[in-house]
Amino acid sequence: MIGALIARDVRRAIGGAAWLPVGFFLVVATLVPFAVGPDPRLLERIASGGLWIAALTAALLPIERLVEPDRANGILDQLTIRGVSEEAVGAAKVGAHWLTFGPLLLLAALPSSFILGIAPQALGRTMIALAIGTPALAALAVMVAALTAGLPRAGALAGILLLPLAVPLLIFGAGASGDDQSGALLLEAAVSLLLVAAAPFVIGGAIRASRT
């Protein structure tokens, strides 16, 4: 059942604007050199952080479409009647959200890294850090989408909630691209694992609370 739910959400995203987060990611990465100037040393220092901010905003863009349409249309209630737990729905939505932006974002990070002047020896570490961190970004986005589903101005509220929660992940993810990256990479992996593991339970609780 989880596989069917993931496939459904992926098809819906692909039929919509699945390209938008990746396009936004590329636009942000392209604009950073214009904002800070052409100094290659400065760009190299901020490049990893720029990629992570772009990745965070890319994960945030479709947040209003992750949970609220299914809640408003009664699909979540129908799944519950059929015996599908809210936690299973949460896990499926996290997986589907990552599949619709994570792999494409990793591909887009390659040209973005050259635009930002990331050194070749740091590129591999940056890609590993993004591969570890993007599932956590997907989990955070769906958790916040579930918590704000049905609320007025949910998009703005979701951004306010998501940005502080993502700070530890951004710090460790950007640090994992540095020269002494082993400790930061382990901490990033721990934070990512915690967020992905907790997401189904937080989403399930939020879905149940939205019915009261």
C-alpha positions in Angstrom: 0.0 0.0 0.0 2.8 2.4 0.8 4.3 1.8 -2.6 1.0 2.6 -4.3 0.7 5.8 -2.3 4.2 6.8 -3.3 3.5 6.1 -6.9 0.3 8.1 -6.8 2.0 11.2 -5.3 4.9 10.9 -7.7 2.6 10.8 -10.7 0.6 13.7 -9.4 3.8 15.8 -8.9 5.2 14.9 -12.3 1.9 15.8 -13.9 2.1 19.2 -12.1 5.1 21.4 -11.6 7.7 18.9 -10.4 10.4 20.8 -12.3 9.7 24.0 -10.3 11.9 23.2 -7.2 14.8 22.2 -9.3 14.5 25.3 -11.6 14.3 27.5 -8.5 17.4 25.7 -7.1 19.4 26.5 -10.3 18.2 30.1 -10.3 19.3 30.7 -6.7 22.7 29.1 -7.4 23.1 31.2 -10.5 22.2 34.5 -8.7 24.6 34.0 -5.8 27.7 35.1 -7.7 25.9 38.2 -8.9 25.0 39.1 -5.3 28.4 38.6 -3.7 30.7 39.5 -6.6 33.1 37.5 -8.7 35.8 37.0 -6.1 36.6 33.2 -6.4 37.9 32.9 -2.9 34.7 34.4 -1.4 32.5 32.2 -3.7 34.4 29.1 -2.6 33.8 29.9 1.1 30.1 30.5 0.7 29.3 28.0 -2.1 28.3 25.1 0.0 26.0 27.2 2.2 24.5 28.7 -0.9 23.7 25.3 -2.3 22.1 24.2 1.0 19.9 27.4 1.2 18.8 26.7 -2.4 18.0 23.1 -1.6 16.0 24.1 1.4 13.9 26.6 -0.6 13.4 24.0 -3.3 12.0 21.6 -0.8 9.8 24.3 0.6 8.2 25.4 -2.7 5.5 22.7 -3.1 4.7 22.5 0.6 1.0 23.6 0.2 0.4 20.7 -2.2 1.9 17.9 0.0 -0.9 17.2 2.4 -3.7 19.9 2.3 -5.3 18.8 -1.1 -5.7 15.2 0.2 -7.1 16.5 3.5 -9.5 18.8 1.9 -10.7 16.2 -0.6 -11.3 13.6 2.1 -8.7 11.2 0.7 -6.9 10.9 4.0 -10.2 9.9 5.6 -10.9 7.3 2.9 -7.4 5.8 3.5 -8.1 5.5 7.2 -11.4 3.8 6.5 -9.5 1.3 4.4 -7.2 0.5 7.2 -4.2 2.5 6.1 -2.5 4.1 9.2 -1.7 7.8 9.2 1.9 6.9 9.9 2.0 4.9 6.7 0.5 7.8 4.8 3.2 10.0 6.3 6.0 7.7 5.3 4.7 7.5 1.7 4.4 11.2 1.4 8.0 11.7 2.6 9.3 9.1 0.1 7.3 10.6 -2.7 8.3 14.2 -2.0 12.0 13.1 -2.0 11.7 11.2 -5.2 10.2 14.2 -7.0 12.9 16.7 -6.0 15.9 14.9 -4.5 17.5 13.0 -7.5 16.9 16.0 -9.8 18.3 18.4 -7.3 21.5 16.2 -7.0 21.8 16.4 -10.8 21.3 20.1 -10.7 23.9 20.5 -8.0 26.6 19.5 -10.5 26.3 22.6 -12.8 25.5 24.7 -9.8 28.7 23.7 -8.1 30.7 24.9 -11.1 28.8 28.2 -11.2 29.6 28.8 -7.5 33.2 27.8 -7.9 33.3 24.8 -5.6 36.7 23.2 -5.9 36.8 19.8 -7.6 38.2 18.1 -4.4 35.2 19.5 -2.4 32.6 18.5 -5.0 32.4 14.9 -3.9 32.0 15.8 -0.3 29.2 18.3 -1.2 27.3 15.7 -3.2 27.5 13.2 -0.4 26.3 15.8 2.1 23.4 16.7 -0.2 22.5 13.0 -0.7 22.4 12.5 3.0 20.5 15.7 3.8 17.8 15.9 1.1 15.7 13.1 2.6 15.7 15.1 5.9 14.6 18.2 4.0 11.8 16.2 2.4 10.8 14.8 5.9 10.8 18.4 7.3 8.7 19.7 4.5 6.0 17.1 4.8 5.9 17.3 8.6 5.4 21.1 8.4 2.8 20.6 5.7 0.9 18.3 7.9 1.1 20.5 10.9 -0.2 23.6 8.9 -2.8 21.8 6.8 -6.1 23.5 6.9 -4.8 26.7 8.6 -5.2 30.1 7.0 -2.0 31.4 5.3 -0.5 28.0 5.6 2.3 28.7 3.1 3.7 31.6 5.1 3.3 29.8 8.4 5.1 26.7 7.0 8.1 28.8 6.0 8.3 30.3 9.5 8.2 26.8 11.0 10.5 25.1 8.6 13.4 27.5 8.5 14.4 27.3 12.3 13.9 23.5 12.3 16.3 23.1 9.3 19.1 25.1 10.9 21.0 22.2 12.5 20.8 20.3 9.2 22.1 23.3 7.2 25.0 23.9 9.6 26.2 20.3 9.6 25.5 19.9 5.8 27.5 22.9 4.9 30.2 21.9 7.3 30.5 18.5 5.8 31.8 20.1 2.6 34.8 21.5 4.4 38.3 20.1 4.7 37.6 18.6 8.2 34.3 17.1 7.2 34.1 13.7 9.0 32.6 14.9 12.2 30.1 17.3 10.5 29.1 14.5 8.1 28.4 12.1 11.0 26.3 14.7 12.8 24.4 15.5 9.6 23.7 11.8 9.1 22.5 11.6 12.7 20.1 14.6 12.3 18.9 13.3 8.9 18.2 9.9 10.3 16.3 11.3 13.3 14.1 13.5 11.1 13.3 10.8 8.6 12.5 8.3 11.4 10.3 10.8 13.4 8.5 12.1 10.3 5.8 9.4 9.9 4.8 9.7 13.6 4.7 13.5 13.6 2.7 13.5 10.3 0.3 10.8 11.6 -0.3 12.8 14.7 -0.9 16.0 12.8 -3.4 14.2 10.4 -5.3 12.9 13.4 -5.3 16.2 15.1 -6.6 17.9 11.9 -9.8 15.9 12.2 -10.8 17.2 15.6 
